[in-house]
Amino acid sequence: MLQAASMTAVSSLLEKLSNRSITAVEAGALLLDHLSGGRLDSQKFLEDPFSLTGPPYYISRYLAQITLKALKGEYESTEEMMDSLESLFDRNAPTLERGQSRGADRVVIPEAKVIELRYPERKREGEWESAITAHVTSGTLRGREIHIRLSSNESRTSCFLVPYLWTHAAFAAYNLAPCDGDVFQARPETFIVIEPMRQVNATSVARSLHCAKPQLDQIRRGKGDVTAQTLKGTIVHAMFDRLLEGETDLQAMYDAVAPRYMVHLAAVADACFDEDGFRTEVLRHVTALRRFLEANPNLLKDAQLELKRYSATIGIQGRIDALFHQNGRMDILELKMGARIHPEDHAQLFIYRLLLSDLLRRLQRSRGKEIGVSARILSSTDGAFAPLHIQTDFHQVLDARNKLLAIQYALGRNAPHFKFRYEGFNENVCAACPPWRRKKCKESSDLFGDRPSSNASPELEYFKNFTRLVERERWLADRELADLLDDSRTEMRKRAFRTLVNVRIAAEAPPFSFEFDENTSDLEPGDAVLIHSGNISGAPAFHGYVRDIDSRRLHVSIPIKNLTPNAFLGQPWIIDRVPSDITAEASHTALYDFLVSPADEIKRAVLGISDFGFRIADLKDAKSEIRNPKSEIFNDSQSAAIDRSVYCPVFHLIWGPPGTGKTRIIPEIVRRVGGPVLLGAFTNTAVDKMLLALIDDDPSVRFVRMGRASESPELAARLEDPSNYFSEDLALKHRSVHALRRALDAAPIVASTAHRACASPYLRRRTFDMTIVDEAGQLTEPLTLGLILRGRRFVLIGDDRQLPPVVRTRALAESMFERLKRGEEAERRGALTLLDIQYRMHPEIMSLSNRLFYDGRLRAGVSEEDRRSPRGRPVTFIPVEDEPDGRKNEGEAEVVARLVRCYRTEYGIPASAIGVVSPFRAQAALLRRRIEDPGVTIDTVERFQGGERDIMILSCVRSREAGFVFDERRFNVAITRARRKLVFVANPDLFRNSRYAWISTFIETPRTAGAI
């Protein structure tokens, strides 16, 4: 068992780490110091890692391994290390329901962490044996080190699963036979689930029962190719949902549904595409489905559509097409388009039954009677249905799921713990696959470099490196969904502002309105949420979307038929944000497009092997041919940036510090390029800001914004007829694939977020003369690829001294802009221009950032008179002596609230001209409650990049441990948002003994600053 002293040390360390910003290596040194009482130094421990497990420390091997990994720099972040430590505390792995009996000869390990593995070895008479040594982190054996023996004669699947495990992998083990002490033996009914909280898609599992290689290839392809056939299936599914909701007019349904997919259709349709034939084929399938429902009218009143379920028992998630409750029975219906029903279709239906098993057991106990379950596959070809034909078993499903998860983990590692194999010529493995599939598998293996004989190339190495980083990032991001399924992590989710607790359905309010005592989340309209009461695997849970939210009430839309607010009466609920996985797929799609794209100059530039040079003589010749009537409105650095961008042979970089007018120059570059231009950025706000600049420059400008007008209200308000400018609205307007394609192709300017550009079939097929990317420093390299690959040349506009991409993986945090800028600064080929005159800030405010981050290279383009401060100096420091409580500070919040009231009432400053930022979300939430003025923008620094206000107030919170507050990029953003006045509210101890100590010389009291 873990010593109480070591657990106290770990608990104390976790509390300290949560309030500090240090590296994982530094955290490892702190952990060693805590565990050894300061008696063991890092070097000695690295030389002899077992020294911590013996006298006088007797620390568990699991804790010693965490310390060793941290000191060796093997954790991606301190948060990853903290997650390993937190697993030592009370866990609630929901592998068995409360009250379910357990025999003395049947032991369940709800959760354990691998310490040591013994791979399968062949023993007598062909028997194989393997073993797992693990530290138990949940259940009655928590804190103990156990040894599990596995043999192929007793449990073949579990025995050969061992090579797919890795050190510190979490797993659950069921139906073990106890032996001596902490030794257990596998038996025929034993099964093991690797990382059970992590969810693998049911469809992927069903397609991997025979071989996981196609799913590995699919991960690396990303979005894959969209075809008219796949879109037809999507439209049929959407119309089937409407049939179940009671609609009967098929023509009207098609007219309502098809435009949602018409942009994709326009991308894949050629000049010979038969629109009428496509429509007729869709209606043929839907007519067959309508006949089925007419023959089964009871289904219309008992249906629940698109029910998504998670299982923390077997680690599989799936979306069931339709679920019917009738006469004490539950009927699962899965819709298929093909003329033939394949074995994998039945396997998928079998997995859906497994997903519902926990829920069924709970319902049966609560109702006191058995609930029958049936499962059917419905064919849209003829409206016939086939009952589930079980062609697999639980162990085969679980084995496929475990191996898929292990592949995902290995794909994100420098040295995978097992090799991806190409089996194309192994008849024992591949005989079941038809020749065309084996040929495709061989081609994919050659493309991705899986075969031992595959030739290495710069683009393949680049692809492999970033594929690894993207999958590592996905692995870390998927932890959020795993946390959602773990009831013991509710408080942690609440502290991370993802969760609302003790939520109640509101009476006398619009449907699905909920009340709560305190808003402990940063949920926003549009966020996907899950409404549940805990134990998500075994209890009802409902997916929805936030419509609006305030400090006490939340309104949600829940797209489930036959669901009423009465379902939420009588108990409190939990509402969690559902994490999104679109970034990984978009990134993989861009990387795949890069790998298969021709070896042009863009690819060479990205790989760093281009030898292009920017010839100034050519630039001068080109400039002399074009008269630029607007040149006088730009300063010298802006004019240089415009000229070099317009005439760049491959790419140009524009380094735009805050307030230097980088958005202003975009319309001029677009105008002078002449050919089709793609505009892109990370956020919708940044994309719209570029387009608003185009409108300001030329109100008659023509463009297409990928998306809907409803997603860009500020932009749409500036347009006479938004339906002419947004791709989805154009689809509704034209209702014709060919007309829509002509309208899209005719647009000289197209604008899109990076995520859409990566995955959009239309943008993946269209070529532009130039791609211009704003806020490029916020984009990861793969997402930047998704934009620049669409053009013949590209311009990246950004600032590597502001916030980097928000990622957990260190190597992904360097943007392409930063990497290319560093290379250009070294080689000086003329592909980088600094915008050196800023127009936003009072000169004294600018001097802070200029001194700290830009080496004095910036010049003020506005005078002190232009940016007169409302009172006193433009930069003010207000000391607050209160000690912070973790990540919030009540004393600072009170001072900030008084300042805001003063500026609003005594100086008549509009609320919209005041901004309040803090490095911590807890403080931002506290400030919102204190100020209660919806017009004042209050947020974290990360959410304020790109914004500006006349008055900015920075609440620093901390009195020590300044690393997080003074992160250079975050601090630069915080101090460059203000136009007229910048106010620091902080404990003076925060600034002492730091490079920012001189800022405290701007000191004022709350009274002299006007707060009293």
C-alpha positions, 0 to 999 in steps of 0.5 A: 500500500502507498504510505500515508506520508507519500500520499500527503506529499503528492497531495501537497505537490498537486496543490502547488503545481495547480498554482504555478507555471513550470515545466514537467522536468521542474515538476519532477524535481519538486516531486522527488524533493517531496517524496524524499524529504529533500534527501535525494537529488535528481542526479543520484535518482537518475543514476539509480531510479530504484533508490526511491523504492527501497529504504528509507523511502519505500515509495511505490514503483508507480510513483518512482516511474512518474518521477523518472519520466518527468525528470527525463522530459518524457511528459509533454506537459506538467498537466500530463504528469499531474494527471498521472498523479491524480489517478492515485486519489479516489477514482470512480471508474464505473466498471460495475454498477453498485449492488452487483454481486461479486464472487470470491472467485471472480475479482474485478480491477476497476482501474490499474496502471501498468508498471511492467509487462512480460510479453507472450512467450511460448511454453510447453505444448504450444501454450503461450504465457504473458503477465502484467504488473500494475498499480491499482488506482480504484476499487478495494485493492486501491494502492496495491501492486498486483501481478496478473498471469495470462495464458493462451489456454485460458484467455487467448485474447487477453494473453496476446493483448499484452504487447499492445499495452504500455507503461502507465497505460490504464486498464480494467480487468474483469473476472480474474481468479485470485491466487496467492496474495496479490497474484491473479490468474486469467480465466476463460471469461477474463477480459481486459479494457485498455484505457476504458474511459477513452471512447472509440467509435463503434463504426471504426470497431465494427470495421476493424474486427478482421484487420485494423489497418484500414482504420489506421489509414483512415486516421491519416487521411483525415476527412477522406474524399466526399463523393456523390454516393456518400452525400446521397446517403447523408441526405437519405439519413436526414430525410429519414429523421424527418419521416420519423418526426411525422413529415410526409411530403417527400418533395418538400423534405428534399427541398429543405434538406438538400441545400445543407449539402449542396456546397459539398455536392457542387464540389464533387459534381462535374458538368455531366452531373445529373441533378434530376437523376440524383434527386430521383434516386434519393426520393426512391430510397426515402419512398421505400422508408416511408412505406416501412413506416406506414406499415409500422405506424407505432414507431412514429410516436415511440422514436428517439433519433440520433441517440449517442451513447458512451460506455465507460465500461468497454470504452466505445461510443456510438450514435444510434440512428433510431431507438424505439421504446414500446410495450416494455421493449427497446428496439434499435434500428440502424439505417443502411443504404447499400443493396447488400448488408455486410457482416460489419453492419451486423457487428455495428448493431451488436456493438450498439446493443452492448452500448445500451447494456448498462442503461438496460440493467439500470432500467430493469432494476428501477422498473422491477421487470425485464426489458426486451431488446431487439435490433434491426437493420433497415435497408433504404433500397427496398424498405426491408429490414433484417434482424440482428445476425450475430457473427461476432462475440464480445471478446472479438469486439473488445479486442478490436477496440483495444487494438484501435486505441493502442494504434492511436496511442502509438501513432502519437509516439516517437518510438511506438511500442509496437510496429504497424505491419503491412500484411498484404502478402500474408494469406493467413491474414489477408485472404478474407479481403478481396483483391481490390482492397488488398491493392488499395492497402498496399498503395496506402502502405507505400504512400504512408511508408509502412512497408520496410522497403518504403523509400524515405523522402523529405515530405514523408518525414514531414508528414510522419512528424506532424501526424505524430504531433497531431495524434499526440495532441488528440490523445491529450485532448481526448482526456476531456471526454474521459474526464466527463465520464468519470464522476470523481472528476466532476469538481475538477471539471467545475474548476476548469469551467466546463461544468454546471452542477445542481441544475434544475429544469425551470418552471414557466419558461421556454422548453429546456430552460434550466436554472442554477445558483451559480454559473461555474462555467464559461459556456457560450451560445452554440456550445455542444453540451451533455445533460446528465445526472452522473454515471453516464454509461448507465443513466439517461443522458441528453445531447444539446446545444446552448442557445443562451446563458446568463448568471442564473439560467441556461436555455438549451435545444435538444434535438430528440423527438418525443422528449419533453421538459417533464423528463428532467423533473424531480432531480438535479442535473449536471451540464457538461461541455462536450469537447470537439474533435474537429481539429485533429481530423482537419489537421490530418486532412491537410497533411494528407493533401500535402503528402499527395500534392505535387512537388511545387515551390510551396511544398519546397518552401514548407520543407525548407529546401526552396532556393527562391530569392526575392529579387528587388530589381524585379519588384521595382520593374513590376511596380513601375508598370502599375500606378497605385492611387492609394499608395499615399495612405500607407506608411513606408513599411505598409507599402513595402509589405504590400509590394513584396506580397503582391509580387512574391514568387512563393510566399511573403511574411508580414510581421504585424505587432499590435496596432500596426494596421496589418488588417488595413493592408489586406484589401490593397493586396487583394486588389492588386493581386487581381486573380482569385484570392483565398482569405483565411484565419483561425477564428470566425471573428478574424475572418469576418474582420478581414472581410469588413476591411474589404467592405470599408475599402470598397463597398461594392466588393464581391466575395463568398464567405464559407458558412452561413450569414447567421454565424457572422451577424456583424458582417451580414449586417453590412451587406445589402443581401447576405444570401449573395455572400455566404456559401450556405445561403447561396445554396438555399438561394440557387437550389441547384448544384450547377448554379451554385458551382457557377456562383462559387467559381465566379467569386474572386475572393473566398474567405474561410476559417482554417478548419473549413479550408482543411476539410471543405471538398470545394476548397480542396478542389479549387486553386487560387492565385494567392492565399492570405492568412491573418493571425497566422501566429495562432495557427498550428502548422497543419492548419496553416497547410490547409489554407496555403495549399489552396493557392499558388502563392501565400502571405502569412500575417502575424506576430510571433510575440503574441499568443501562439496556437493553443495546444498541449503538445509543445512542438505544435505550439510553434506556428508555421509563421514563426518557423518561416520567420526565424529562417527568413531572419537568418537568411534575409531573402527579402520575404519578411516585412516588419510593420513598424508604426503603431496607431492604436496605443498612447505612446506611453502605453506603446513604450512598455511593449516596445521596450519589453518585446520589440527591441525598440523597433516600433514608432508611434503613429499617434500623438499623446493628444490623439489618445488623451487619458481620461485621468492621470497617466496613461499607464497606472499601477494600483497596488492591492495587498490582499492575498489571492485564493488560488486563481482568484483575488477578491480584493483585486475584484473589488478594486476593479469593480470600483474603477469600472463604476468610476469610469462609467459614472464620473467620466461618462466612458461607455461600457463598450470602451472598457475591457477587463482581462485576467490571466485566470478564468476563475478571476474573470468569472469573479469579475463578471459577478462583481461588475454585472455590466454586460456592456463591459467586456471581461475575459481571459487574455487568450480570448482578447487577442485581436480586441482593443478598448479605450481603457483596459484593466489588468487584474493579475491575481497573484502575489508570487509564482509569476511565471503564468502571469508573466508568460511573455506572449500572454503579457504582451497581448494583455498590455497592448489592448488599451488605446488611452489608458492601461491599469495594472491591479496587482499585489506589488510583490508580484513585480518585485525581483522580476524584469517587470519591476519598473512597471510598479513605478507607475504606482497610484492609489485607488483614490488617486486613480479615481476608484473612490 
